[in-house]
Amino acid sequence: MKIGYRTLKTSIGTPISIFLAQLLGLTNFVSAGILTILCIKPTRKRSLISAWHRFAACLLAMVFAWVFFELIGYHPIAIGLLLLLFIPTAVRLGITEGIITSSVILLHLYGSKAITLDLVVNEFLLIVVGIGTALVLNVYMPSLEDRLKEKQQELEENFKQILKEVAYFLKTGDLSWTGKEITEAARLLDEAKELASRDVENHLLRSHHPYYHYFQMRGKQFEILERMLPLISRISMTNDQSQRIGDFFKKLSDSVHPGNTAVLFLQEIHEMRQEFRRQELPKTREEFETRANLLNLLNEIEQYLIIKRSFKKSDVDWKNDETLK
Protein backbone atom coordinates (compact mmCIF):
# COMPACT_ATOMS: atom_id res chain seq x y z
CA MET A 1 0.00 0.00 0.00
CA LYS A 2 1.43 3.36 -1.09
CA ILE A 3 0.75 6.55 0.85
CA GLY A 4 0.97 9.67 -1.30
CA TYR A 5 1.97 13.17 -0.27
CA ARG A 6 -1.60 14.42 -0.52
CA THR A 7 -2.82 11.70 1.85
CA LEU A 8 0.04 12.46 4.23
CA LYS A 9 -0.73 16.17 4.21
CA THR A 10 -4.41 15.49 4.83
CA SER A 11 -3.65 13.22 7.79
CA ILE A 12 -1.35 15.87 9.29
CA GLY A 13 -3.31 19.00 8.44
CA THR A 14 -6.75 17.87 9.61
CA PRO A 15 -5.83 17.31 13.28
CA ILE A 16 -3.69 20.46 13.28
CA SER A 17 -6.57 22.64 12.09
CA ILE A 18 -8.98 21.05 14.58
CA PHE A 19 -6.44 21.57 17.38
CA LEU A 20 -5.97 25.23 16.46
CA ALA A 21 -9.73 25.77 16.32
CA GLN A 22 -10.09 24.21 19.77
CA LEU A 23 -7.18 26.29 21.02
CA LEU A 24 -9.00 29.43 19.89
CA GLY A 25 -12.13 28.25 21.69
CA LEU A 26 -14.21 28.07 18.51
CA THR A 27 -17.49 26.21 18.39
CA ASN A 28 -18.03 23.63 15.63
CA PHE A 29 -14.22 23.28 15.61
CA VAL A 30 -14.42 19.98 13.63
CA SER A 31 -15.48 22.02 10.60
CA ALA A 32 -11.96 23.46 10.43
CA GLY A 33 -10.72 19.95 9.72
CA ILE A 34 -13.33 19.51 6.99
CA LEU A 35 -12.14 22.71 5.33
CA THR A 36 -8.54 21.52 5.43
CA ILE A 37 -9.45 18.18 3.85
CA LEU A 38 -11.28 19.93 1.02
CA CYS A 39 -8.44 22.38 0.34
CA ILE A 40 -5.54 19.92 0.10
CA LYS A 41 -4.80 19.79 -3.64
CA PRO A 42 -2.12 18.12 -5.80
CA THR A 43 -0.53 21.43 -6.88
CA ARG A 44 0.13 24.86 -5.39
CA LYS A 45 -1.92 26.63 -8.05
CA ARG A 46 -4.97 24.40 -7.55
CA SER A 47 -4.62 24.84 -3.80
CA LEU A 48 -4.65 28.64 -4.05
CA ILE A 49 -7.60 28.64 -6.45
CA SER A 50 -9.53 26.20 -4.28
CA ALA A 51 -8.81 28.21 -1.14
CA TRP A 52 -10.01 31.44 -2.76
CA HIS A 53 -13.19 29.84 -4.12
CA ARG A 54 -14.07 28.35 -0.73
CA PHE A 55 -13.23 31.51 1.19
CA ALA A 56 -15.30 33.70 -1.14
CA ALA A 57 -18.20 31.24 -1.18
CA CYS A 58 -18.25 31.04 2.62
CA LEU A 59 -18.35 34.83 2.99
CA LEU A 60 -21.10 35.04 0.38
CA ALA A 61 -23.05 32.31 2.16
CA MET A 62 -22.87 34.22 5.43
CA VAL A 63 -24.40 37.27 3.77
CA PHE A 64 -27.17 35.18 2.18
CA ALA A 65 -27.82 33.42 5.50
CA TRP A 66 -28.20 36.70 7.36
CA VAL A 67 -30.66 38.06 4.77
CA PHE A 68 -32.82 34.95 4.38
CA PHE A 69 -32.85 33.72 7.98
CA GLU A 70 -33.58 37.15 9.40
CA LEU A 71 -36.31 37.90 6.86
CA ILE A 72 -37.97 34.48 6.58
CA GLY A 73 -36.91 32.90 9.84
CA TYR A 74 -34.99 29.78 10.79
CA HIS A 75 -37.18 27.38 8.86
CA PRO A 76 -36.29 24.66 6.32
CA ILE A 77 -38.13 26.67 3.67
CA ALA A 78 -35.60 29.49 4.19
CA ILE A 79 -32.74 27.07 3.47
CA GLY A 80 -34.42 25.90 0.28
CA LEU A 81 -35.03 29.42 -0.99
CA LEU A 82 -31.52 30.48 0.02
CA LEU A 83 -29.87 27.63 -1.93
CA LEU A 84 -32.16 28.33 -4.89
CA LEU A 85 -30.51 31.74 -5.25
CA PHE A 86 -27.11 31.15 -3.65
CA ILE A 87 -25.98 28.28 -5.91
CA PRO A 88 -26.64 30.11 -9.23
CA THR A 89 -24.91 33.18 -7.79
CA ALA A 90 -21.83 31.14 -6.83
CA VAL A 91 -21.76 29.56 -10.28
CA ARG A 92 -22.07 32.98 -11.93
CA LEU A 93 -19.17 34.29 -9.84
CA GLY A 94 -17.02 31.28 -10.73
CA ILE A 95 -16.71 29.97 -7.18
CA THR A 96 -18.62 26.72 -7.69
CA GLU A 97 -15.97 24.71 -5.86
CA GLY A 98 -16.85 26.50 -2.64
CA ILE A 99 -20.55 25.61 -2.62
CA ILE A 100 -20.16 22.44 -0.53
CA THR A 101 -17.86 24.15 1.96
CA SER A 102 -20.17 27.13 2.34
CA SER A 103 -23.09 24.76 2.96
CA VAL A 104 -21.37 23.70 6.18
CA ILE A 105 -21.25 27.33 7.32
CA LEU A 106 -24.88 27.84 6.31
CA LEU A 107 -26.01 24.93 8.45
CA HIS A 108 -23.99 26.25 11.40
CA LEU A 109 -25.79 29.58 11.13
CA TYR A 110 -29.15 27.88 10.69
CA GLY A 111 -28.61 25.71 13.75
CA SER A 112 -27.71 28.72 15.89
CA LYS A 113 -31.26 30.15 15.53
CA ALA A 114 -29.72 33.63 15.79
CA ILE A 115 -26.89 35.24 13.82
CA THR A 116 -24.78 37.32 16.19
CA LEU A 117 -21.46 39.10 15.78
CA ASP A 118 -19.73 36.48 17.91
CA LEU A 119 -21.11 33.71 15.72
CA VAL A 120 -19.98 35.46 12.53
CA VAL A 121 -16.48 35.92 13.98
CA ASN A 122 -16.45 32.26 15.03
CA GLU A 123 -17.36 31.10 11.52
CA PHE A 124 -14.86 33.45 9.93
CA LEU A 125 -12.06 32.12 12.13
CA LEU A 126 -13.06 28.53 11.30
CA ILE A 127 -12.68 29.39 7.62
CA VAL A 128 -9.30 31.06 8.17
CA VAL A 129 -7.92 28.19 10.29
CA GLY A 130 -9.16 25.43 8.00
CA ILE A 131 -8.13 27.00 4.71
CA GLY A 132 -4.96 28.55 6.12
CA THR A 133 -3.68 25.22 7.42
CA ALA A 134 -4.18 23.64 4.00
CA LEU A 135 -2.35 26.50 2.28
CA VAL A 136 0.62 26.23 4.62
CA LEU A 137 0.90 22.49 4.03
CA ASN A 138 0.62 22.94 0.27
CA VAL A 139 3.61 25.29 0.23
CA TYR A 140 5.72 22.14 0.04
CA MET A 141 5.32 20.05 -3.09
CA PRO A 142 7.61 17.12 -3.90
CA SER A 143 9.88 17.67 -6.90
CA LEU A 144 8.81 15.94 -10.09
CA GLU A 145 12.21 16.45 -11.73
CA ASP A 146 13.33 12.82 -11.42
CA ARG A 147 10.05 11.44 -12.77
CA LEU A 148 10.07 13.89 -15.68
CA LYS A 149 13.66 12.96 -16.50
CA GLU A 150 12.72 9.28 -16.39
CA LYS A 151 9.77 9.82 -18.75
CA GLN A 152 11.99 11.80 -21.09
CA GLN A 153 14.56 9.00 -21.27
CA GLU A 154 11.93 6.31 -21.78
CA LEU A 155 10.26 8.33 -24.53
CA GLU A 156 13.53 8.91 -26.33
CA GLU A 157 14.30 5.21 -26.23
CA ASN A 158 10.95 4.54 -27.89
CA PHE A 159 11.63 7.17 -30.55
CA LYS A 160 15.03 5.61 -31.21
CA GLN A 161 13.51 2.18 -31.67
CA ILE A 162 10.77 3.48 -33.98
CA LEU A 163 13.33 5.17 -36.21
CA LYS A 164 15.54 2.07 -36.18
CA GLU A 165 12.63 -0.12 -37.26
CA VAL A 166 11.84 2.27 -40.11
CA ALA A 167 15.50 2.20 -41.16
CA TYR A 168 15.58 -1.60 -41.03
CA PHE A 169 12.50 -1.89 -43.22
CA LEU A 170 13.79 0.60 -45.78
CA LYS A 171 17.05 -1.34 -46.09
CA THR A 172 15.64 -4.90 -46.02
CA GLY A 173 11.94 -4.72 -46.83
CA ASP A 174 11.21 -6.77 -43.69
CA LEU A 175 8.09 -5.42 -41.94
CA SER A 176 7.91 -7.87 -39.06
CA TRP A 177 7.91 -5.02 -36.51
CA THR A 178 4.90 -5.23 -34.17
CA GLY A 179 4.70 -1.47 -33.61
CA LYS A 180 4.48 -1.79 -29.83
CA GLU A 181 6.77 1.23 -29.41
CA ILE A 182 4.10 3.43 -30.99
CA THR A 183 1.56 2.46 -28.34
CA GLU A 184 4.17 2.79 -25.60
CA ALA A 185 5.26 6.23 -26.82
CA ALA A 186 1.64 7.44 -26.84
CA ARG A 187 1.21 6.30 -23.24
CA LEU A 188 4.48 7.90 -22.13
CA LEU A 189 3.55 11.18 -23.77
CA ASP A 190 0.20 11.31 -21.97
CA GLU A 191 1.83 10.58 -18.61
CA ALA A 192 4.70 13.00 -19.20
CA LYS A 193 2.42 15.86 -20.24
CA GLU A 194 0.26 15.33 -17.14
CA LEU A 195 3.36 15.39 -14.91
CA ALA A 196 4.73 18.47 -16.66
CA SER A 197 1.41 20.28 -16.24
CA ARG A 198 1.44 19.49 -12.53
CA ASP A 199 4.99 20.80 -12.24
CA VAL A 200 3.98 24.01 -14.03
CA GLU A 201 1.23 24.55 -11.43
CA ASN A 202 3.76 24.00 -8.63
CA HIS A 203 5.97 26.87 -9.87
CA LEU A 204 3.67 29.86 -9.75
CA LEU A 205 6.37 32.45 -10.47
CA ARG A 206 8.09 30.56 -13.28
CA SER A 207 7.10 31.89 -16.70
CA HIS A 208 8.88 29.17 -18.65
CA HIS A 209 8.85 25.43 -18.01
CA PRO A 210 11.44 23.47 -20.06
CA TYR A 211 9.98 20.00 -19.64
CA TYR A 212 6.47 21.16 -20.52
CA HIS A 213 7.68 22.63 -23.82
CA TYR A 214 9.91 19.62 -24.44
CA PHE A 215 7.05 17.12 -24.22
CA GLN A 216 4.82 19.38 -26.32
CA MET A 217 7.53 19.31 -28.98
CA ARG A 218 7.84 15.52 -28.77
CA GLY A 219 4.07 15.22 -29.07
CA LYS A 220 4.13 17.09 -32.38
CA GLN A 221 6.96 14.88 -33.60
CA PHE A 222 5.06 11.78 -32.56
CA GLU A 223 2.11 12.82 -34.72
CA ILE A 224 4.49 12.89 -37.69
CA LEU A 225 5.87 9.45 -36.83
CA GLU A 226 2.32 8.12 -36.85
CA ARG A 227 1.67 9.72 -40.24
CA MET A 228 4.78 8.02 -41.62
CA LEU A 229 3.55 4.48 -40.95
CA PRO A 230 1.00 4.33 -43.81
CA LEU A 231 3.69 5.64 -46.19
CA ILE A 232 6.09 2.92 -45.10
CA SER A 233 3.49 0.20 -45.57
CA ARG A 234 3.03 1.30 -49.21
CA ILE A 235 6.72 0.91 -50.09
CA SER A 236 6.79 -2.43 -51.92
CA MET A 237 10.45 -2.69 -52.92
CA THR A 238 13.96 -1.73 -51.86
CA ASN A 239 16.35 0.20 -54.10
CA ASP A 240 19.30 2.55 -53.85
CA GLN A 241 17.09 5.38 -52.67
CA SER A 242 15.44 3.32 -49.91
CA GLN A 243 18.92 2.17 -48.81
CA ARG A 244 20.12 5.77 -48.67
CA ILE A 245 17.10 6.96 -46.70
CA GLY A 246 17.38 3.89 -44.46
CA ASP A 247 20.96 4.86 -43.58
CA PHE A 248 19.70 8.36 -42.81
CA PHE A 249 17.01 7.05 -40.46
CA LYS A 250 19.56 4.83 -38.71
CA LYS A 251 21.85 7.80 -38.15
CA LEU A 252 18.89 9.83 -36.94
CA SER A 253 17.89 7.12 -34.46
CA ASP A 254 21.35 7.21 -32.92
CA SER A 255 20.99 10.95 -32.37
CA VAL A 256 17.69 11.13 -30.49
CA HIS A 257 18.60 13.48 -27.68
CA PRO A 258 17.34 16.63 -25.93
CA GLY A 259 20.13 18.66 -27.53
CA ASN A 260 19.59 20.42 -30.84
CA THR A 261 21.61 20.16 -34.06
CA ALA A 262 18.69 19.33 -36.33
CA VAL A 263 20.08 21.75 -38.90
CA LEU A 264 22.74 19.16 -39.81
CA PHE A 265 20.15 16.52 -40.65
CA LEU A 266 18.07 19.06 -42.58
CA GLN A 267 21.12 19.82 -44.68
CA GLU A 268 21.56 16.12 -45.37
CA ILE A 269 17.93 15.87 -46.51
CA HIS A 270 18.57 18.71 -48.94
CA GLU A 271 21.61 16.87 -50.30
CA MET A 272 19.63 13.64 -50.72
CA ARG A 273 16.97 15.46 -52.72
CA GLN A 274 19.65 16.80 -55.01
CA GLU A 275 21.05 13.29 -55.46
CA PHE A 276 17.64 11.82 -56.28
CA ARG A 277 16.97 14.52 -58.87
CA ARG A 278 20.11 13.51 -60.74
CA GLN A 279 19.08 9.86 -60.91
CA GLU A 280 17.18 8.27 -63.77
CA LEU A 281 13.41 8.46 -63.80
CA PRO A 282 11.43 5.35 -62.72
CA LYS A 283 10.81 2.84 -65.51
CA THR A 284 7.91 0.90 -64.00
CA ARG A 285 4.77 1.76 -62.06
CA GLU A 286 6.14 -0.02 -58.97
CA GLU A 287 9.36 2.00 -59.11
CA PHE A 288 7.38 5.22 -59.55
CA GLU A 289 5.11 4.53 -56.56
CA THR A 290 8.06 3.50 -54.42
CA ARG A 291 9.96 6.68 -55.24
CA ALA A 292 6.88 8.84 -54.60
CA ASN A 293 6.35 7.24 -51.18
CA LEU A 294 10.03 7.61 -50.33
CA LEU A 295 9.93 11.30 -51.20
CA ASN A 296 6.79 11.76 -49.10
CA LEU A 297 8.56 9.97 -46.27
CA LEU A 298 11.47 12.36 -46.66
CA ASN A 299 9.08 15.31 -46.50
CA GLU A 300 7.57 14.00 -43.26
CA ILE A 301 10.92 13.46 -41.56
CA GLU A 302 11.92 16.96 -42.68
CA GLN A 303 8.91 18.37 -40.81
CA TYR A 304 9.91 16.22 -37.84
CA LEU A 305 13.33 17.89 -37.81
CA ILE A 306 11.96 21.39 -38.37
CA ILE A 307 9.89 20.97 -35.21
CA LYS A 308 13.03 19.98 -33.32
CA ARG A 309 14.99 22.88 -34.76
CA SER A 310 12.36 25.31 -33.46
CA PHE A 311 12.87 23.88 -29.99
CA LYS A 312 15.66 26.11 -28.73
CA LYS A 313 18.52 24.49 -26.91
CA SER A 314 18.24 27.17 -24.22
CA ASP A 315 14.72 25.92 -23.44
CA VAL A 316 16.16 23.13 -21.33
CA ASP A 317 19.30 23.07 -19.21
CA TRP A 318 20.21 19.57 -20.30
CA LYS A 319 23.38 17.83 -19.20
CA ASN A 320 25.71 16.24 -21.71
CA ASP A 321 23.89 17.72 -24.70
CA GLU A 322 26.74 17.59 -27.20
CA THR A 323 24.71 15.35 -29.54
CA LEU A 324 21.31 16.07 -30.98
CA LYS A 325 18.14 15.32 -32.63
C-alpha positions as CSV (number, residue, x, y, z in Angstrom):
1,M,0.0,0.0,0.0
2,K,1.4,3.4,-1.1
3,I,0.7,6.5,0.8
4,G,1.0,9.7,-1.3
5,Y,2.0,13.2,-0.3
6,R,-1.6,14.4,-0.5
7,T,-2.8,11.7,1.8
8,L,0.0,12.5,4.2
9,K,-0.7,16.2,4.2
10,T,-4.4,15.5,4.8
11,S,-3.6,13.2,7.8
12,I,-1.3,15.9,9.3
13,G,-3.3,19.0,8.4
14,T,-6.7,17.9,9.6
15,P,-5.8,17.3,13.3
16,I,-3.7,20.5,13.3
17,S,-6.6,22.6,12.1
18,I,-9.0,21.0,14.6
19,F,-6.4,21.6,17.4
20,L,-6.0,25.2,16.5
21,A,-9.7,25.8,16.3
22,Q,-10.1,24.2,19.8
23,L,-7.2,26.3,21.0
24,L,-9.0,29.4,19.9
25,G,-12.1,28.3,21.7
26,L,-14.2,28.1,18.5
27,T,-17.5,26.2,18.4
28,N,-18.0,23.6,15.6
29,F,-14.2,23.3,15.6
30,V,-14.4,20.0,13.6
31,S,-15.5,22.0,10.6
32,A,-12.0,23.5,10.4
33,G,-10.7,19.9,9.7
34,I,-13.3,19.5,7.0
35,L,-12.1,22.7,5.3
36,T,-8.5,21.5,5.4
37,I,-9.4,18.2,3.9
38,L,-11.3,19.9,1.0
39,C,-8.4,22.4,0.3
40,I,-5.5,19.9,0.1
41,K,-4.8,19.8,-3.6
42,P,-2.1,18.1,-5.8
43,T,-0.5,21.4,-6.9
44,R,0.1,24.9,-5.4
45,K,-1.9,26.6,-8.0
46,R,-5.0,24.4,-7.6
47,S,-4.6,24.8,-3.8
48,L,-4.7,28.6,-4.1
49,I,-7.6,28.6,-6.4
50,S,-9.5,26.2,-4.3
51,A,-8.8,28.2,-1.1
52,W,-10.0,31.4,-2.8
53,H,-13.2,29.8,-4.1
54,R,-14.1,28.3,-0.7
55,F,-13.2,31.5,1.2
56,A,-15.3,33.7,-1.1
57,A,-18.2,31.2,-1.2
58,C,-18.3,31.0,2.6
59,L,-18.3,34.8,3.0
60,L,-21.1,35.0,0.4
61,A,-23.1,32.3,2.2
62,M,-22.9,34.2,5.4
63,V,-24.4,37.3,3.8
64,F,-27.2,35.2,2.2
65,A,-27.8,33.4,5.5
66,W,-28.2,36.7,7.4
67,V,-30.7,38.1,4.8
68,F,-32.8,35.0,4.4
69,F,-32.8,33.7,8.0
70,E,-33.6,37.2,9.4
71,L,-36.3,37.9,6.9
72,I,-38.0,34.5,6.6
73,G,-36.9,32.9,9.8
74,Y,-35.0,29.8,10.8
75,H,-37.2,27.4,8.9
76,P,-36.3,24.7,6.3
77,I,-38.1,26.7,3.7
78,A,-35.6,29.5,4.2
79,I,-32.7,27.1,3.5
80,G,-34.4,25.9,0.3
81,L,-35.0,29.4,-1.0
82,L,-31.5,30.5,0.0
83,L,-29.9,27.6,-1.9
84,L,-32.2,28.3,-4.9
85,L,-30.5,31.7,-5.2
86,F,-27.1,31.1,-3.7
87,I,-26.0,28.3,-5.9
88,P,-26.6,30.1,-9.2
89,T,-24.9,33.2,-7.8
90,A,-21.8,31.1,-6.8
91,V,-21.8,29.6,-10.3
92,R,-22.1,33.0,-11.9
93,L,-19.2,34.3,-9.8
94,G,-17.0,31.3,-10.7
95,I,-16.7,30.0,-7.2
96,T,-18.6,26.7,-7.7
97,E,-16.0,24.7,-5.9
98,G,-16.9,26.5,-2.6
99,I,-20.6,25.6,-2.6
100,I,-20.2,22.4,-0.5
101,T,-17.9,24.2,2.0
102,S,-20.2,27.1,2.3
103,S,-23.1,24.8,3.0
104,V,-21.4,23.7,6.2
105,I,-21.2,27.3,7.3
106,L,-24.9,27.8,6.3
107,L,-26.0,24.9,8.5
108,H,-24.0,26.2,11.4
109,L,-25.8,29.6,11.1
110,Y,-29.1,27.9,10.7
111,G,-28.6,25.7,13.7
112,S,-27.7,28.7,15.9
113,K,-31.3,30.2,15.5
114,A,-29.7,33.6,15.8
115,I,-26.9,35.2,13.8
116,T,-24.8,37.3,16.2
117,L,-21.5,39.1,15.8
118,D,-19.7,36.5,17.9
119,L,-21.1,33.7,15.7
120,V,-20.0,35.5,12.5
121,V,-16.5,35.9,14.0
122,N,-16.4,32.3,15.0
123,E,-17.4,31.1,11.5
124,F,-14.9,33.5,9.9
125,L,-12.1,32.1,12.1
126,L,-13.1,28.5,11.3
127,I,-12.7,29.4,7.6
128,V,-9.3,31.1,8.2
129,V,-7.9,28.2,10.3
130,G,-9.2,25.4,8.0
131,I,-8.1,27.0,4.7
132,G,-5.0,28.5,6.1
133,T,-3.7,25.2,7.4
134,A,-4.2,23.6,4.0
135,L,-2.4,26.5,2.3
136,V,0.6,26.2,4.6
137,L,0.9,22.5,4.0
138,N,0.6,22.9,0.3
139,V,3.6,25.3,0.2
140,Y,5.7,22.1,0.0
141,M,5.3,20.1,-3.1
142,P,7.6,17.1,-3.9
143,S,9.9,17.7,-6.9
144,L,8.8,15.9,-10.1
145,E,12.2,16.4,-11.7
146,D,13.3,12.8,-11.4
147,R,10.1,11.4,-12.8
148,L,10.1,13.9,-15.7
149,K,13.7,13.0,-16.5
150,E,12.7,9.3,-16.4
151,K,9.8,9.8,-18.8
152,Q,12.0,11.8,-21.1
153,Q,14.6,9.0,-21.3
154,E,11.9,6.3,-21.8
155,L,10.3,8.3,-24.5
156,E,13.5,8.9,-26.3
157,E,14.3,5.2,-26.2
158,N,11.0,4.5,-27.9
159,F,11.6,7.2,-30.5
160,K,15.0,5.6,-31.2
161,Q,13.5,2.2,-31.7
162,I,10.8,3.5,-34.0
163,L,13.3,5.2,-36.2
164,K,15.5,2.1,-36.2
165,E,12.6,-0.1,-37.3
166,V,11.8,2.3,-40.1
167,A,15.5,2.2,-41.2
168,Y,15.6,-1.6,-41.0
169,F,12.5,-1.9,-43.2
170,L,13.8,0.6,-45.8
171,K,17.0,-1.3,-46.1
172,T,15.6,-4.9,-46.0
173,G,11.9,-4.7,-46.8
174,D,11.2,-6.8,-43.7
175,L,8.1,-5.4,-41.9
176,S,7.9,-7.9,-39.1
177,W,7.9,-5.0,-36.5
178,T,4.9,-5.2,-34.2
179,G,4.7,-1.5,-33.6
180,K,4.5,-1.8,-29.8
181,E,6.8,1.2,-29.4
182,I,4.1,3.4,-31.0
183,T,1.6,2.5,-28.3
184,E,4.2,2.8,-25.6
185,A,5.3,6.2,-26.8
186,A,1.6,7.4,-26.8
187,R,1.2,6.3,-23.2
188,L,4.5,7.9,-22.1
189,L,3.6,11.2,-23.8
190,D,0.2,11.3,-22.0
191,E,1.8,10.6,-18.6
192,A,4.7,13.0,-19.2
193,K,2.4,15.9,-20.2
194,E,0.3,15.3,-17.1
195,L,3.4,15.4,-14.9
196,A,4.7,18.5,-16.7
197,S,1.4,20.3,-16.2
198,R,1.4,19.5,-12.5
199,D,5.0,20.8,-12.2
200,V,4.0,24.0,-14.0
201,E,1.2,24.6,-11.4
202,N,3.8,24.0,-8.6
203,H,6.0,26.9,-9.9
204,L,3.7,29.9,-9.8
205,L,6.4,32.5,-10.5
206,R,8.1,30.6,-13.3
207,S,7.1,31.9,-16.7
208,H,8.9,29.2,-18.7
209,H,8.9,25.4,-18.0
210,P,11.4,23.5,-20.1
211,Y,10.0,20.0,-19.6
212,Y,6.5,21.2,-20.5
213,H,7.7,22.6,-23.8
214,Y,9.9,19.6,-24.4
215,F,7.0,17.1,-24.2
216,Q,4.8,19.4,-26.3
217,M,7.5,19.3,-29.0
218,R,7.8,15.5,-28.8
219,G,4.1,15.2,-29.1
220,K,4.1,17.1,-32.4
221,Q,7.0,14.9,-33.6
222,F,5.1,11.8,-32.6
223,E,2.1,12.8,-34.7
224,I,4.5,12.9,-37.7
225,L,5.9,9.5,-36.8
226,E,2.3,8.1,-36.8
227,R,1.7,9.7,-40.2
228,M,4.8,8.0,-41.6
229,L,3.6,4.5,-41.0
230,P,1.0,4.3,-43.8
231,L,3.7,5.6,-46.2
232,I,6.1,2.9,-45.1
233,S,3.5,0.2,-45.6
234,R,3.0,1.3,-49.2
235,I,6.7,0.9,-50.1
236,S,6.8,-2.4,-51.9
237,M,10.4,-2.7,-52.9
238,T,14.0,-1.7,-51.9
239,N,16.3,0.2,-54.1
240,D,19.3,2.5,-53.8
241,Q,17.1,5.4,-52.7
242,S,15.4,3.3,-49.9
243,Q,18.9,2.2,-48.8
244,R,20.1,5.8,-48.7
245,I,17.1,7.0,-46.7
246,G,17.4,3.9,-44.5
247,D,21.0,4.9,-43.6
248,F,19.7,8.4,-42.8
249,F,17.0,7.0,-40.5
250,K,19.6,4.8,-38.7
251,K,21.8,7.8,-38.2
252,L,18.9,9.8,-36.9
253,S,17.9,7.1,-34.5
254,D,21.4,7.2,-32.9
255,S,21.0,10.9,-32.4
256,V,17.7,11.1,-30.5
257,H,18.6,13.5,-27.7
258,P,17.3,16.6,-25.9
259,G,20.1,18.7,-27.5
260,N,19.6,20.4,-30.8
261,T,21.6,20.2,-34.1
262,A,18.7,19.3,-36.3
263,V,20.1,21.8,-38.9
264,L,22.7,19.2,-39.8
265,F,20.2,16.5,-40.7
266,L,18.1,19.1,-42.6
267,Q,21.1,19.8,-44.7
268,E,21.6,16.1,-45.4
269,I,17.9,15.9,-46.5
270,H,18.6,18.7,-48.9
271,E,21.6,16.9,-50.3
272,M,19.6,13.6,-50.7
273,R,17.0,15.5,-52.7
274,Q,19.6,16.8,-55.0
275,E,21.1,13.3,-55.5
276,F,17.6,11.8,-56.3
277,R,17.0,14.5,-58.9
278,R,20.1,13.5,-60.7
279,Q,19.1,9.9,-60.9
280,E,17.2,8.3,-63.8
281,L,13.4,8.5,-63.8
282,P,11.4,5.4,-62.7
283,K,10.8,2.8,-65.5
284,T,7.9,0.9,-64.0
285,R,4.8,1.8,-62.1
286,E,6.1,0.0,-59.0
287,E,9.4,2.0,-59.1
288,F,7.4,5.2,-59.5
289,E,5.1,4.5,-56.6
290,T,8.1,3.5,-54.4
291,R,10.0,6.7,-55.2
292,A,6.9,8.8,-54.6
293,N,6.3,7.2,-51.2
294,L,10.0,7.6,-50.3
295,L,9.9,11.3,-51.2
296,N,6.8,11.8,-49.1
297,L,8.6,10.0,-46.3
298,L,11.5,12.4,-46.7
299,N,9.1,15.3,-46.5
300,E,7.6,14.0,-43.3
301,I,10.9,13.5,-41.6
302,E,11.9,17.0,-42.7
303,Q,8.9,18.4,-40.8
304,Y,9.9,16.2,-37.8
305,L,13.3,17.9,-37.8
306,I,12.0,21.4,-38.4
307,I,9.9,21.0,-35.2
308,K,13.0,20.0,-33.3
309,R,15.0,22.9,-34.8
310,S,12.4,25.3,-33.5
311,F,12.9,23.9,-30.0
312,K,15.7,26.1,-28.7
313,K,18.5,24.5,-26.9
314,S,18.2,27.2,-24.2
315,D,14.7,25.9,-23.4
316,V,16.2,23.1,-21.3
317,D,19.3,23.1,-19.2
318,W,20.2,19.6,-20.3
319,K,23.4,17.8,-19.2
320,N,25.7,16.2,-21.7
321,D,23.9,17.7,-24.7
322,E,26.7,17.6,-27.2
323,T,24.7,15.3,-29.5
324,L,21.3,16.1,-31.0
325,K,18.1,15.3,-32.6
